[in-house]
Amino acid sequence: MAVSRRRPGVASWALAMLVVLPFAVPAANTGVPLQAANTDVSNINSLQRGARNFVNYCMGCHSAKYVRYNQLARDLQISEHQLISNLMFAGGKTYEHMEIAMLEADATRWFGAPAPDLSLIARSRGADYLYTFLKSFYIDESRPTGVNNLVLEGAAMPHILWQLQGMQRAVFVEEEHDGTTYAVFEKFEMVTPGTMSAEEYDHFVGDLVNFLEYIGEPIQLKRRQLGIWVLIFLLVFGLLAWALKQEIWKDIK
């Protein structure tokens, strides 16, 4: 992963002040090579783990207000008892949306701006962007949260998964091009190990991103299955139409 950045001048700092929230700019503008998330929304076990990860680590600040709990249970093959016991810690009714209790005023006071709803974040930014973002936090004592992110410089979001991944620092090397000095990202170095190995953390983040991919379009599995039957129907209908044409025109040369 090779990422370059110019030493910040006045214009750079002015631009950085505009970036206050994670996911605030498109992945294409980050200059960071994105890692493949390899999502598979047909993997129900992965989606179940991702739902667990989302509820336990994300829903303290982020809602998924376009998703209903009972729809989640049906799609992920979760019983109502499992749903209430494992995914509905704040109570409520199973037909309600995945809202959070945090007030926007409190979020603004604590983090500078309300945390965005994540219902459509995978469709907006892409699974690879989210996967790389969640793996790219590094120690930066100049930031209010003590961390920065390689994908989104100046992100307001703290590293909520630091206990799992651990704390890493980014190693930059200086390079000069056309008289301008750039700090080029070279690698991450682990400072404080987390409770998970690198492989386990990759799977954890992969399941979480897979769940975000699913909630971005919950009907996509049914749409794909329906699409297969439509293609089969068109193929059979086409063969019958061709056979009928052959029968009608067989005596005409």
C-alpha positions as a Markdown table, in Angstrom:
| # | Residue | x | y | z |
|---|---|---|---|---|
| 1 | Met | 0.0 | 0.0 | 0.0 |
| 2 | Ala | 1.7 | 3.2 | -1.2 |
| 3 | Val | 0.1 | 6.4 | -0.3 |
| 4 | Ser | 1.6 | 9.8 | -0.6 |
| 5 | Arg | 0.6 | 13.1 | 1.1 |
| 6 | Arg | 2.1 | 16.6 | 0.8 |
| 7 | Arg | 3.3 | 18.3 | 3.9 |
| 8 | Pro | 0.3 | 20.4 | 5.1 |
| 9 | Gly | 0.4 | 24.1 | 4.2 |
| 10 | Val | -2.3 | 26.7 | 4.8 |
| 11 | Ala | -4.5 | 25.4 | 2.0 |
| 12 | Ser | -4.1 | 21.8 | 3.2 |
| 13 | Trp | -5.2 | 22.6 | 6.7 |
| 14 | Ala | -8.2 | 24.5 | 5.4 |
| 15 | Leu | -9.2 | 21.4 | 3.4 |
| 16 | Ala | -8.6 | 19.1 | 6.4 |
| 17 | Met | -11.0 | 21.2 | 8.4 |
| 18 | Leu | -13.8 | 20.3 | 6.0 |
| 19 | Val | -13.3 | 16.6 | 6.7 |
| 20 | Val | -15.0 | 16.0 | 10.0 |
| 21 | Leu | -16.8 | 12.7 | 9.6 |
| 22 | Pro | -15.8 | 9.2 | 8.5 |
| 23 | Phe | -17.1 | 8.4 | 5.0 |
| 24 | Ala | -17.3 | 12.1 | 4.1 |
| 25 | Val | -15.5 | 11.8 | 0.8 |
| 26 | Pro | -15.6 | 9.2 | -1.9 |
| 27 | Ala | -13.0 | 6.4 | -1.9 |
| 28 | Ala | -11.8 | 7.5 | -5.3 |
| 29 | Asn | -10.5 | 10.7 | -3.7 |
| 30 | Thr | -8.5 | 9.1 | -0.9 |
| 31 | Gly | -5.5 | 7.9 | -3.0 |
| 32 | Val | -5.4 | 4.7 | -0.9 |
| 33 | Pro | -5.4 | 1.3 | -2.7 |
| 34 | Leu | -8.5 | -0.4 | -1.3 |
| 35 | Gln | -8.4 | -4.0 | -0.1 |
| 36 | Ala | -11.0 | -6.4 | -1.4 |
| 37 | Ala | -13.7 | -7.1 | 1.1 |
| 38 | Asn | -14.9 | -10.2 | -0.8 |
| 39 | Thr | -18.5 | -9.8 | 0.5 |
| 40 | Asp | -21.0 | -12.5 | 0.0 |
| 41 | Val | -24.6 | -11.7 | 1.1 |
| 42 | Ser | -25.7 | -15.2 | 0.4 |
| 43 | Asn | -23.5 | -16.4 | 3.4 |
| 44 | Ile | -26.1 | -16.4 | 6.2 |
| 45 | Asn | -23.6 | -17.3 | 8.9 |
| 46 | Ser | -21.4 | -14.4 | 7.9 |
| 47 | Leu | -24.4 | -12.1 | 8.0 |
| 48 | Gln | -25.5 | -13.4 | 11.4 |
| 49 | Arg | -22.0 | -12.7 | 12.8 |
| 50 | Gly | -22.0 | -9.3 | 11.1 |
| 51 | Ala | -25.3 | -8.4 | 12.7 |
| 52 | Arg | -23.8 | -9.3 | 16.1 |
| 53 | Asn | -20.7 | -7.2 | 15.4 |
| 54 | Phe | -22.8 | -4.2 | 14.2 |
| 55 | Val | -25.2 | -4.3 | 17.2 |
| 56 | Asn | -22.3 | -4.7 | 19.8 |
| 57 | Tyr | -19.8 | -2.2 | 18.3 |
| 58 | Cys | -21.6 | 0.2 | 16.0 |
| 59 | Met | -25.1 | 0.8 | 17.2 |
| 60 | Gly | -24.0 | 2.9 | 20.2 |
| 61 | Cys | -23.5 | 5.8 | 17.7 |
| 62 | His | -24.8 | 4.6 | 14.3 |
| 63 | Ser | -28.3 | 3.7 | 13.4 |
| 64 | Ala | -29.7 | 1.6 | 10.5 |
| 65 | Lys | -33.0 | 3.4 | 10.4 |
| 66 | Tyr | -34.2 | 1.9 | 7.1 |
| 67 | Val | -34.0 | -1.7 | 8.4 |
| 68 | Arg | -36.7 | -3.4 | 10.6 |
| 69 | Tyr | -35.7 | -6.0 | 13.2 |
| 70 | Asn | -38.3 | -8.5 | 12.1 |
| 71 | Gln | -37.1 | -8.2 | 8.4 |
| 72 | Leu | -33.6 | -8.8 | 9.7 |
| 73 | Ala | -34.7 | -11.9 | 11.5 |
| 74 | Arg | -36.5 | -13.4 | 8.5 |
| 75 | Asp | -33.6 | -12.7 | 6.1 |
| 76 | Leu | -30.9 | -14.0 | 8.5 |
| 77 | Gln | -32.9 | -17.0 | 9.6 |
| 78 | Ile | -33.0 | -15.8 | 13.3 |
| 79 | Ser | -35.8 | -16.8 | 15.6 |
| 80 | Glu | -37.7 | -14.1 | 17.4 |
| 81 | His | -36.3 | -15.3 | 20.7 |
| 82 | Gln | -32.7 | -15.0 | 19.3 |
| 83 | Leu | -33.5 | -11.6 | 17.9 |
| 84 | Ile | -34.7 | -10.2 | 21.1 |
| 85 | Ser | -32.1 | -11.8 | 23.3 |
| 86 | Asn | -29.0 | -11.1 | 21.1 |
| 87 | Leu | -29.8 | -8.1 | 18.9 |
| 88 | Met | -32.3 | -5.9 | 20.7 |
| 89 | Phe | -30.5 | -4.8 | 23.9 |
| 90 | Ala | -32.6 | -1.6 | 24.1 |
| 91 | Gly | -35.9 | -3.4 | 24.0 |
| 92 | Gly | -38.7 | -2.2 | 21.8 |
| 93 | Lys | -40.9 | -4.0 | 19.3 |
| 94 | Thr | -39.6 | -6.4 | 16.6 |
| 95 | Tyr | -41.4 | -4.4 | 13.9 |
| 96 | Glu | -39.4 | -1.2 | 14.8 |
| 97 | His | -36.5 | 0.2 | 12.9 |
| 98 | Met | -32.9 | -0.1 | 14.1 |
| 99 | Glu | -32.7 | 3.3 | 15.7 |
| 100 | Ile | -30.4 | 4.5 | 18.4 |
| 101 | Ala | -31.0 | 6.4 | 21.7 |
| 102 | Met | -28.2 | 9.0 | 21.2 |
| 103 | Leu | -29.5 | 12.5 | 20.5 |
| 104 | Glu | -28.0 | 14.4 | 17.6 |
| 105 | Ala | -27.2 | 17.3 | 20.0 |
| 106 | Asp | -25.2 | 15.0 | 22.3 |
| 107 | Ala | -23.3 | 13.5 | 19.3 |
| 108 | Thr | -22.5 | 17.0 | 18.0 |
| 109 | Arg | -21.2 | 18.0 | 21.4 |
| 110 | Trp | -19.1 | 14.9 | 21.9 |
| 111 | Phe | -17.8 | 14.2 | 18.3 |
| 112 | Gly | -18.4 | 17.5 | 16.5 |
| 113 | Ala | -21.2 | 16.2 | 14.3 |
| 114 | Pro | -23.9 | 13.4 | 14.5 |
| 115 | Ala | -22.7 | 10.0 | 13.5 |
| 116 | Pro | -24.1 | 9.0 | 10.1 |
| 117 | Asp | -26.8 | 6.4 | 9.6 |
| 118 | Leu | -25.2 | 3.3 | 8.1 |
| 119 | Ser | -28.2 | 1.8 | 6.3 |
| 120 | Leu | -26.9 | 2.9 | 2.8 |
| 121 | Ile | -23.2 | 3.4 | 3.6 |
| 122 | Ala | -22.1 | 0.3 | 1.7 |
| 123 | Arg | -24.0 | 1.4 | -1.4 |
| 124 | Ser | -22.6 | 5.0 | -1.0 |
| 125 | Arg | -18.9 | 4.2 | -0.4 |
| 126 | Gly | -18.5 | 0.5 | -1.4 |
| 127 | Ala | -17.6 | -2.5 | 0.6 |
| 128 | Asp | -13.9 | -2.3 | -0.2 |
| 129 | Tyr | -13.8 | 1.3 | 1.1 |
| 130 | Leu | -15.4 | 0.3 | 4.4 |
| 131 | Tyr | -13.2 | -2.8 | 4.8 |
| 132 | Thr | -10.0 | -0.8 | 4.2 |
| 133 | Phe | -11.2 | 2.1 | 6.4 |
| 134 | Leu | -11.8 | -0.2 | 9.4 |
| 135 | Lys | -8.3 | -1.6 | 9.1 |
| 136 | Ser | -6.5 | 1.7 | 8.6 |
| 137 | Phe | -6.7 | 3.5 | 12.0 |
| 138 | Tyr | -3.3 | 4.5 | 13.3 |
| 139 | Ile | -2.0 | 6.4 | 16.4 |
| 140 | Asp | -1.9 | 10.2 | 15.9 |
| 141 | Glu | -1.6 | 12.1 | 19.2 |
| 142 | Ser | -2.4 | 15.4 | 17.4 |
| 143 | Arg | -6.0 | 14.2 | 16.9 |
| 144 | Pro | -8.7 | 14.6 | 19.6 |
| 145 | Thr | -9.4 | 10.9 | 19.6 |
| 146 | Gly | -5.7 | 10.0 | 19.6 |
| 147 | Val | -6.0 | 8.2 | 16.2 |
| 148 | Asn | -6.2 | 9.1 | 12.5 |
| 149 | Asn | -7.2 | 7.0 | 9.5 |
| 150 | Leu | -5.2 | 6.4 | 6.3 |
| 151 | Val | -8.3 | 6.2 | 4.2 |
| 152 | Leu | -10.0 | 9.4 | 5.6 |
| 153 | Glu | -7.4 | 11.8 | 6.9 |
| 154 | Gly | -8.8 | 13.8 | 9.9 |
| 155 | Ala | -11.8 | 11.4 | 10.5 |
| 156 | Ala | -13.7 | 12.3 | 13.7 |
| 157 | Met | -14.6 | 8.6 | 14.4 |
| 158 | Pro | -12.5 | 7.0 | 17.2 |
| 159 | His | -11.0 | 3.6 | 16.7 |
| 160 | Ile | -13.9 | 1.7 | 18.3 |
| 161 | Leu | -12.3 | -1.7 | 17.5 |
| 162 | Trp | -8.9 | -1.0 | 19.0 |
| 163 | Gln | -9.3 | -3.6 | 21.7 |
| 164 | Leu | -9.7 | -6.2 | 18.9 |
| 165 | Gln | -7.2 | -5.0 | 16.4 |
| 166 | Gly | -4.8 | -3.4 | 18.8 |
| 167 | Met | -3.1 | 0.0 | 18.2 |
| 168 | Gln | -0.8 | 0.4 | 15.3 |
| 169 | Arg | 1.3 | 3.3 | 14.0 |
| 170 | Ala | 1.8 | 4.3 | 10.4 |
| 171 | Val | 5.3 | 4.5 | 9.1 |
| 172 | Phe | 5.9 | 7.2 | 6.5 |
| 173 | Val | 9.0 | 7.9 | 4.4 |
| 174 | Glu | 9.8 | 11.2 | 2.8 |
| 175 | Glu | 10.0 | 11.5 | -0.9 |
| 176 | Glu | 10.7 | 14.6 | -3.1 |
| 177 | His | 9.1 | 15.2 | -6.5 |
| 178 | Asp | 9.5 | 18.4 | -8.4 |
| 179 | Gly | 10.7 | 20.3 | -5.4 |
| 180 | Thr | 7.8 | 19.2 | -3.2 |
| 181 | Thr | 8.3 | 16.9 | -0.2 |
| 182 | Tyr | 5.8 | 14.2 | 0.3 |
| 183 | Ala | 5.2 | 11.8 | 3.2 |
| 184 | Val | 4.6 | 8.4 | 1.6 |
| 185 | Phe | 3.0 | 5.6 | 3.6 |
| 186 | Glu | 5.1 | 2.6 | 3.8 |
| 187 | Lys | 3.5 | 0.2 | 6.4 |
| 188 | Phe | 1.8 | -0.3 | 9.7 |
| 189 | Glu | 3.6 | -1.4 | 12.8 |
| 190 | Met | 1.7 | -2.9 | 15.7 |
| 191 | Val | 2.4 | -1.0 | 19.0 |
| 192 | Thr | -0.2 | -2.7 | 21.3 |
| 193 | Pro | -1.6 | -6.1 | 20.2 |
| 194 | Gly | -5.3 | -6.6 | 20.3 |
| 195 | Thr | -7.3 | -9.6 | 21.5 |
| 196 | Met | -7.5 | -10.9 | 17.9 |
| 197 | Ser | -4.9 | -12.0 | 15.5 |
| 198 | Ala | -4.6 | -10.2 | 12.2 |
| 199 | Glu | -6.5 | -13.0 | 10.4 |
| 200 | Glu | -9.3 | -13.0 | 13.0 |
| 201 | Tyr | -9.7 | -9.3 | 12.8 |
| 202 | Asp | -9.9 | -9.5 | 9.0 |
| 203 | His | -12.7 | -12.0 | 9.4 |
| 204 | Phe | -14.5 | -9.8 | 12.0 |
| 205 | Val | -14.4 | -6.7 | 9.8 |
| 206 | Gly | -15.3 | -8.8 | 6.7 |
| 207 | Asp | -18.5 | -10.1 | 8.4 |
| 208 | Leu | -19.3 | -6.6 | 9.6 |
| 209 | Val | -18.9 | -5.1 | 6.1 |
| 210 | Asn | -20.9 | -8.0 | 4.6 |
| 211 | Phe | -23.8 | -7.1 | 6.9 |
| 212 | Leu | -23.5 | -3.5 | 5.9 |
| 213 | Glu | -23.6 | -4.6 | 2.2 |
| 214 | Tyr | -26.8 | -6.6 | 3.0 |
| 215 | Ile | -28.7 | -3.8 | 4.8 |
| 216 | Gly | -27.9 | -1.5 | 1.9 |
| 217 | Glu | -30.3 | -3.6 | -0.2 |
| 218 | Pro | -32.0 | -6.3 | 1.8 |
| 219 | Ile | -34.0 | -7.6 | -1.2 |
| 220 | Gln | -30.9 | -8.3 | -3.3 |
| 221 | Leu | -30.9 | -12.0 | -2.5 |
| 222 | Lys | -34.6 | -12.4 | -3.6 |
| 223 | Arg | -33.9 | -10.2 | -6.6 |
| 224 | Arg | -31.0 | -12.4 | -7.7 |
| 225 | Gln | -33.0 | -15.6 | -7.2 |
| 226 | Leu | -35.9 | -14.1 | -9.2 |
| 227 | Gly | -33.5 | -13.0 | -11.9 |
| 228 | Ile | -32.4 | -16.7 | -12.4 |
| 229 | Trp | -36.0 | -17.8 | -12.8 |
| 230 | Val | -36.6 | -15.0 | -15.3 |
| 231 | Leu | -33.6 | -16.1 | -17.3 |
| 232 | Ile | -34.7 | -19.7 | -17.3 |
| 233 | Phe | -38.2 | -18.7 | -18.4 |
| 234 | Leu | -36.8 | -16.6 | -21.3 |
| 235 | Leu | -34.5 | -19.5 | -22.3 |
| 236 | Val | -37.4 | -22.0 | -22.4 |
| 237 | Phe | -39.7 | -19.5 | -24.1 |
| 238 | Gly | -37.1 | -18.8 | -26.7 |
| 239 | Leu | -36.6 | -22.5 | -27.4 |
| 240 | Leu | -40.4 | -23.0 | -27.8 |
| 241 | Ala | -40.7 | -19.9 | -30.0 |
| 242 | Trp | -37.8 | -21.2 | -32.2 |
| 243 | Ala | -39.4 | -24.7 | -32.4 |
| 244 | Leu | -42.7 | -23.1 | -33.3 |
| 245 | Lys | -41.1 | -21.0 | -36.0 |
| 246 | Gln | -39.4 | -24.1 | -37.5 |
| 247 | Glu | -42.7 | -25.9 | -37.6 |
| 248 | Ile | -44.6 | -23.1 | -39.2 |
| 249 | Trp | -42.0 | -22.3 | -41.8 |
| 250 | Lys | -40.8 | -25.9 | -42.6 |
| 251 | Asp | -42.6 | -26.1 | -45.9 |
| 252 | Ile | -41.5 | -22.6 | -47.1 |
| 253 | Lys | -38.1 | -22.4 | -48.8 |
